[in-house]
Amino acid sequence: MHRGREHDSVFVNSESIAAYEFTQHRTKEKARQDGEKLADILTDMGRESANQFKSRVAYFVTQDEPTADQRTQIAAIAKARSVQMHAISFLTLQKRLIDSQLYLRLRDAAPFGSSGFAPSPRPQQSLPPTEMYIQQGLLPADSGQPEITTIDLASRCDAGGRIVVLGDYGAGKSEALRQTYQKLRKSYLRKPDEHRLPVHINLRDMYGLRSPTEVFRRHAESIGFSSSEQLISAWRAGAVNLILDGFDELIPLRWSGGARDLRGVRKGALGCISELIRETPGESGIVIAGRAQYFSGHDELRSALCLTDAQIYSILDFDEEGLRRFAGSELARGVDEWIPRRPLLLKFVLEYLSPVERGGGGGGGGGGELQPWRAVASST
């Protein structure tokens, strides 16, 4: 309250004073009333000795873009009262929480878990590229529910869902989360007023941390984003969707005990992540992935990660059609039945192992068929 009138919010720190008035009204009169209130409180607070060297600014914030009359009215009051005042929309204010364009640009250039795995290819390599993403099914833990895809995963996350993706090593969890991030990113850039900013965090980088704020600071440092406080503010405000890759890659700082202590060890290792999830506003979506074997069961998973109401999905290996699309028809015919149809394994064999030489040596006939899978089998 100031001069007997209610103000929506005023923030004072050691360097500045910022006052806000929020409204859904579109009238010029509303802009005049709120503008005068803002000018009064900035002027009066500026006269206090403790504030004489602080910068002062006021914001008249509208639900939609301010009308031309409202902008003109606010500018006139600011000039007449010699104060700094702006008429902005709520979307513009929300964007001031974080430089989302810079964050997304830096995040795109950084690794996405194991989906960025790319050793140097062999010089003689002539295998087909596998950059195109092939959709994998996600099977729900609750029987009777249909399979979903990463497109569904992104939609459910954007709607505020809490989702766990489980899979074995190389099953494609990191790539599925990267695809989810890309879809959420596209939606956010197209309509930022209707979607939240996707924040993708590699949990393997979070070893030894104890609080959610430390997680954001290390994440910002790892991608080169200098404003970690912006990330924290946007997260606290419910303006982000979290994508957390690799809960199984967090290990305890120390462990002294037997196998019976494993539950406590796992819970301790995931302490900062469970706290991060617990403190995330309810409207924000969360997708987290890791290996199914990390926990003894779904009950321990839900308890350790503070995800009581989470939807749990298991990522499926490629079917025959997916294998043909991923490897190409020619190579797919050479894949023996025992070879797991997992993207990371297939990508490694297709792109980074030496192919078997064609032909049978000289003119001896051998069919000239390329069979890298049997070469891997015999070498192991």
C-alpha positions as CSV (number, residue, x, y, z in Angstrom):
1,M,0.0,0.0,0.0
2,H,1.2,3.5,-0.8
3,R,-0.7,6.8,-0.3
4,G,-3.7,4.6,0.5
5,R,-3.6,2.8,-2.9
6,E,-2.7,-0.8,-3.6
7,H,0.3,-1.6,-5.8
8,D,0.8,-5.0,-7.5
9,S,4.5,-5.3,-6.8
10,V,7.6,-3.2,-6.0
11,F,11.1,-4.7,-5.8
12,V,14.0,-3.0,-4.1
13,N,17.6,-4.1,-4.0
14,S,20.9,-2.5,-3.4
15,E,21.0,-0.9,-6.9
16,S,17.5,-0.4,-8.2
17,I,13.8,0.0,-7.6
18,A,11.3,-1.7,-10.0
19,A,7.5,-1.2,-9.7
20,Y,4.8,-3.1,-11.7
21,E,1.1,-2.8,-12.4
22,F,-0.7,-5.6,-14.2
23,T,-4.0,-5.4,-16.0
24,Q,-6.3,-7.1,-18.5
25,H,-8.0,-3.9,-19.4
26,R,-7.5,-2.3,-22.8
27,T,-8.6,1.3,-22.0
28,K,-6.6,4.5,-22.1
29,E,-8.1,5.5,-18.7
30,K,-6.7,2.4,-17.0
31,A,-3.2,3.3,-18.4
32,R,-3.6,6.8,-17.0
33,Q,-4.7,5.5,-13.5
34,D,-1.9,2.9,-13.2
35,G,0.7,5.2,-14.8
36,E,0.0,7.9,-12.1
37,K,0.3,5.3,-9.3
38,L,3.6,4.1,-10.7
39,A,5.0,7.6,-11.1
40,D,3.9,8.5,-7.5
41,I,5.6,5.5,-5.8
42,L,8.9,5.9,-7.9
43,T,9.1,9.6,-7.0
44,D,8.4,9.1,-3.3
45,M,10.8,6.2,-2.9
46,G,13.5,8.1,-4.8
47,R,13.3,10.9,-2.2
48,E,14.4,8.6,0.6
49,S,18.0,8.9,1.4
50,A,18.7,5.2,1.2
51,N,17.5,5.2,-2.4
52,Q,19.0,8.4,-3.8
53,F,21.6,6.6,-5.9
54,K,19.4,3.8,-7.1
55,S,18.0,3.5,-10.6
56,R,14.2,3.5,-10.8
57,V,11.9,2.0,-13.4
58,A,8.2,1.2,-13.7
59,Y,6.3,-1.3,-15.9
60,F,2.6,-1.1,-17.0
61,V,2.0,-4.7,-18.0
62,T,-1.0,-5.8,-20.1
63,Q,-2.2,-9.3,-20.8
64,D,-2.0,-8.7,-24.5
65,E,0.1,-6.2,-26.4
66,P,-0.7,-2.6,-25.1
67,T,-2.9,-0.5,-27.4
68,A,-1.5,2.5,-29.1
69,D,-3.5,4.8,-26.7
70,Q,-2.1,3.0,-23.7
71,R,1.5,3.3,-24.9
72,T,1.0,7.0,-25.7
73,Q,-0.6,7.6,-22.2
74,I,2.3,5.9,-20.4
75,A,4.9,7.7,-22.4
76,A,3.2,11.1,-21.7
77,I,3.1,10.5,-17.9
78,A,6.8,9.3,-17.9
79,K,7.8,12.5,-19.6
80,A,5.7,14.8,-17.5
81,R,6.9,13.2,-14.2
82,S,10.5,12.6,-15.3
83,V,10.4,8.9,-14.5
84,Q,11.4,5.9,-16.5
85,M,8.2,3.9,-17.4
86,H,7.3,1.3,-20.0
87,A,4.1,-0.2,-21.4
88,I,4.8,-3.9,-22.2
89,S,2.9,-7.1,-22.7
90,F,3.1,-10.0,-20.3
91,L,4.9,-12.0,-23.0
92,T,7.6,-9.3,-23.2
93,L,8.0,-9.3,-19.5
94,Q,8.3,-13.1,-19.5
95,K,11.0,-13.0,-22.1
96,R,12.9,-10.6,-19.9
97,L,13.3,-13.4,-17.3
98,I,15.8,-15.1,-19.7
99,D,17.4,-14.6,-23.0
100,S,15.8,-17.6,-24.5
101,Q,17.2,-17.1,-28.0
102,L,20.8,-17.2,-26.7
103,Y,20.1,-20.1,-24.4
104,L,18.6,-22.2,-27.3
105,R,21.4,-21.3,-29.6
106,L,24.1,-22.4,-27.1
107,R,22.1,-25.5,-26.0
108,D,21.8,-26.6,-29.7
109,A,25.6,-26.5,-30.0
110,A,26.3,-28.6,-26.9
111,P,26.2,-32.4,-26.6
112,F,22.9,-34.3,-25.9
113,G,24.0,-37.2,-23.8
114,S,25.1,-40.3,-25.7
115,S,23.2,-39.1,-28.8
116,G,26.3,-37.0,-29.6
117,F,28.6,-40.1,-29.7
118,A,30.7,-39.8,-32.8
119,P,34.2,-41.4,-32.9
120,S,36.3,-40.6,-36.0
121,P,35.2,-42.9,-38.8
122,R,37.6,-45.2,-40.5
123,P,39.1,-44.0,-43.8
124,Q,37.8,-46.9,-45.8
125,Q,34.3,-46.5,-44.5
126,S,31.5,-46.5,-47.0
127,L,28.5,-47.2,-44.9
128,P,25.2,-45.3,-45.3
129,P,24.6,-42.2,-43.1
130,T,22.1,-42.6,-40.2
131,E,21.4,-38.9,-39.3
132,M,17.6,-39.3,-40.0
133,Y,15.7,-40.1,-36.8
134,I,13.6,-43.2,-36.9
135,Q,10.7,-43.2,-34.5
136,Q,10.8,-45.8,-31.8
137,G,7.8,-46.9,-29.8
138,L,7.4,-46.1,-26.1
139,L,5.6,-48.8,-24.2
140,P,3.7,-47.6,-21.1
141,A,4.2,-49.5,-17.8
142,D,0.4,-49.5,-17.3
143,S,-1.0,-52.4,-19.2
144,G,-3.7,-51.7,-21.6
145,Q,-2.4,-48.3,-22.7
146,P,-1.2,-47.7,-26.3
147,E,2.3,-47.1,-27.4
148,I,3.4,-43.5,-28.0
149,T,6.2,-41.8,-29.9
150,T,8.5,-38.8,-29.2
151,I,5.9,-36.6,-30.8
152,D,3.4,-37.6,-28.1
153,L,6.2,-37.3,-25.5
154,A,6.7,-33.7,-26.4
155,S,3.0,-32.9,-26.3
156,R,2.5,-34.5,-22.9
157,C,5.5,-32.7,-21.5
158,D,4.3,-29.4,-22.8
159,A,0.9,-30.0,-21.1
160,G,2.7,-30.3,-17.8
161,G,3.1,-34.1,-17.6
162,R,5.7,-35.9,-15.6
163,I,7.2,-38.7,-17.6
164,V,10.0,-41.3,-17.1
165,V,11.6,-43.0,-20.1
166,L,13.4,-46.3,-19.3
167,G,15.7,-48.4,-21.5
168,D,18.8,-50.5,-21.7
169,Y,22.2,-49.2,-22.8
170,G,22.1,-48.0,-26.4
171,A,18.3,-48.3,-26.6
172,G,18.0,-44.7,-27.8
173,K,16.9,-42.8,-24.7
174,S,19.2,-39.8,-25.2
175,E,18.2,-39.5,-28.9
176,A,14.5,-39.7,-27.9
177,L,15.0,-36.9,-25.4
178,R,16.9,-34.8,-27.9
179,Q,14.0,-35.2,-30.4
180,T,11.6,-34.2,-27.6
181,Y,13.7,-31.1,-27.0
182,Q,13.7,-30.2,-30.7
183,K,10.0,-30.5,-30.9
184,L,9.4,-28.4,-27.8
185,R,12.0,-25.9,-29.1
186,K,10.1,-25.6,-32.4
187,S,6.8,-25.1,-30.6
188,Y,8.3,-22.4,-28.3
189,L,9.9,-20.5,-31.1
190,R,6.7,-20.5,-33.1
191,K,4.4,-19.4,-30.3
192,P,6.4,-18.4,-27.2
193,D,3.3,-17.0,-25.5
194,E,1.7,-20.4,-25.5
195,H,4.6,-22.7,-24.7
196,R,7.4,-23.0,-22.2
197,L,11.1,-22.9,-22.9
198,P,12.7,-26.4,-23.1
199,V,15.7,-26.8,-20.8
200,H,17.7,-30.0,-21.6
201,I,20.2,-31.1,-18.9
202,N,22.7,-33.9,-19.1
203,L,22.7,-35.4,-15.6
204,R,26.1,-37.0,-16.1
205,D,27.5,-33.5,-15.6
206,M,25.8,-33.0,-12.2
207,Y,28.0,-35.3,-10.1
208,G,28.5,-34.1,-6.5
209,L,25.9,-31.3,-6.5
210,R,23.5,-30.8,-3.6
211,S,20.9,-28.3,-4.7
212,P,18.7,-27.4,-7.7
213,T,20.4,-24.0,-8.1
214,E,23.8,-25.7,-8.4
215,V,22.3,-27.9,-11.2
216,F,21.3,-24.9,-13.2
217,R,24.6,-23.1,-12.6
218,R,26.6,-26.1,-13.8
219,H,24.4,-26.6,-16.7
220,A,24.7,-23.0,-17.8
221,E,28.5,-23.2,-17.4
222,S,28.7,-26.4,-19.4
223,I,27.0,-24.8,-22.5
224,G,28.6,-21.4,-22.1
225,F,25.4,-19.5,-20.9
226,S,26.6,-16.8,-18.7
227,S,23.3,-15.9,-17.0
228,S,22.5,-18.9,-14.8
229,E,20.4,-16.7,-12.5
230,Q,18.1,-16.2,-15.5
231,L,17.6,-19.9,-15.8
232,I,16.8,-20.2,-12.1
233,S,14.3,-17.4,-12.3
234,A,12.6,-18.8,-15.3
235,W,12.4,-22.3,-13.7
236,R,11.0,-20.8,-10.5
237,A,8.4,-18.9,-12.5
238,G,7.2,-22.1,-14.2
239,A,8.4,-20.8,-17.6
240,V,10.4,-23.9,-18.6
241,N,9.9,-27.5,-19.4
242,L,12.7,-29.8,-18.0
243,I,14.3,-32.6,-20.0
244,L,16.7,-34.6,-17.7
245,D,18.9,-37.2,-19.4
246,G,20.7,-40.0,-17.5
247,F,19.6,-40.4,-13.9
248,D,21.5,-43.7,-13.9
249,E,24.8,-41.8,-14.5
250,L,24.8,-40.1,-11.1
251,I,26.9,-42.0,-8.6
252,P,27.2,-41.5,-4.8
253,L,30.1,-39.4,-3.4
254,R,31.0,-42.3,-1.1
255,W,29.6,-45.7,-0.2
256,S,30.5,-47.7,2.8
257,G,28.3,-50.6,3.4
258,G,26.7,-53.7,1.9
259,A,24.1,-54.5,-0.7
260,R,21.3,-53.8,1.8
261,D,22.3,-50.1,1.7
262,L,21.7,-49.8,-2.0
263,R,18.4,-48.0,-1.8
264,G,19.8,-45.4,0.5
265,V,22.9,-45.0,-1.8
266,R,20.8,-44.5,-4.9
267,K,18.5,-42.0,-3.1
268,G,21.5,-40.1,-1.8
269,A,23.1,-39.9,-5.3
270,L,19.8,-38.5,-6.7
271,G,19.2,-36.1,-3.9
272,C,19.7,-32.8,-5.9
273,I,17.6,-34.2,-8.8
274,S,14.7,-35.3,-6.7
275,E,14.8,-31.8,-5.0
276,L,14.9,-30.2,-8.4
277,I,11.8,-32.2,-9.5
278,R,10.0,-31.5,-6.2
279,E,10.5,-27.8,-6.4
280,T,9.6,-27.5,-10.1
281,P,6.2,-25.7,-10.4
282,G,3.3,-28.0,-11.2
283,E,2.5,-26.4,-14.5
284,S,6.0,-27.3,-15.9
285,G,6.5,-30.5,-17.7
286,I,9.3,-32.9,-16.9
287,V,10.8,-35.8,-18.9
288,I,13.6,-37.8,-17.3
289,A,15.4,-40.9,-18.7
290,G,17.7,-43.6,-17.4
291,R,18.3,-47.3,-17.4
292,A,15.5,-49.5,-15.9
293,Q,18.0,-51.6,-13.9
294,Y,19.1,-48.7,-11.8
295,F,16.2,-49.1,-9.4
296,S,14.8,-52.3,-7.9
297,G,11.3,-51.4,-9.3
298,H,8.9,-48.6,-10.2
299,D,8.0,-48.0,-6.6
300,E,11.6,-47.1,-5.7
301,L,11.9,-45.0,-8.8
302,R,8.8,-42.9,-8.0
303,S,9.9,-42.5,-4.4
304,A,13.6,-41.6,-5.1
305,L,12.7,-39.1,-7.8
306,C,9.7,-37.6,-6.1
307,L,7.5,-38.6,-9.1
308,T,4.5,-40.2,-7.5
309,D,2.2,-39.5,-10.4
310,A,4.7,-40.0,-13.2
311,Q,3.9,-41.8,-16.4
312,I,6.5,-44.5,-17.0
313,Y,7.5,-45.7,-20.5
314,S,10.0,-48.2,-21.8
315,I,11.7,-47.5,-25.1
316,L,11.4,-50.3,-27.6
317,D,14.1,-51.7,-30.0
318,F,13.6,-51.3,-33.7
319,D,11.1,-53.6,-35.4
320,E,12.1,-55.0,-38.8
321,E,10.8,-51.9,-40.7
322,G,12.7,-49.6,-38.3
323,L,15.8,-51.6,-38.8
324,R,15.5,-51.4,-42.6
325,R,15.0,-47.6,-42.5
326,F,17.9,-47.2,-40.1
327,A,20.5,-49.5,-41.7
328,G,19.3,-49.6,-45.3
329,S,17.8,-52.7,-47.0
330,E,21.1,-54.2,-48.0
331,L,22.8,-54.1,-44.6
332,A,19.6,-55.0,-42.8
333,R,19.5,-58.4,-44.5
334,G,22.9,-59.2,-42.9
335,V,21.8,-58.6,-39.4
336,D,21.5,-61.9,-37.5
337,E,18.6,-62.4,-35.1
338,W,20.8,-62.2,-32.0
339,I,21.9,-58.6,-32.8
340,P,20.0,-56.2,-30.5
341,R,18.1,-53.7,-32.6
342,R,19.3,-50.7,-30.6
343,P,20.3,-47.5,-32.3
344,L,23.6,-46.8,-30.5
345,L,24.9,-50.3,-31.2
346,L,23.7,-50.3,-34.8
347,K,25.2,-46.8,-35.3
348,F,28.5,-48.0,-33.9
349,V,28.7,-51.0,-36.1
350,L,27.4,-49.3,-39.2
351,E,29.6,-46.2,-39.0
352,Y,32.7,-47.0,-37.0
353,L,33.7,-50.6,-37.5
354,S,35.8,-51.7,-40.5
355,P,33.5,-53.5,-43.1
356,V,34.4,-56.9,-44.3
357,E,36.1,-56.8,-47.7
358,R,34.0,-57.7,-50.6
359,G,34.7,-60.8,-52.6
360,G,36.5,-64.0,-51.8
361,G,40.1,-62.9,-52.6
362,G,41.2,-63.0,-56.2
363,G,38.8,-64.8,-58.5
364,G,37.6,-67.3,-56.0
365,G,34.0,-66.2,-55.8
366,G,32.5,-65.5,-52.3
367,G,29.5,-63.6,-53.5
368,G,31.0,-60.1,-53.0
369,E,28.5,-59.6,-50.1
370,L,29.2,-57.2,-47.3
371,Q,28.6,-58.9,-43.9
372,P,29.8,-56.7,-41.0
373,W,27.6,-58.3,-38.4
374,R,29.1,-61.8,-38.8
375,A,32.6,-60.2,-38.7
376,V,31.6,-58.6,-35.3
377,A,30.3,-62.0,-34.1
378,S,33.4,-63.9,-35.0
379,S,35.8,-61.2,-33.6
380,T,34.0,-61.4,-30.2
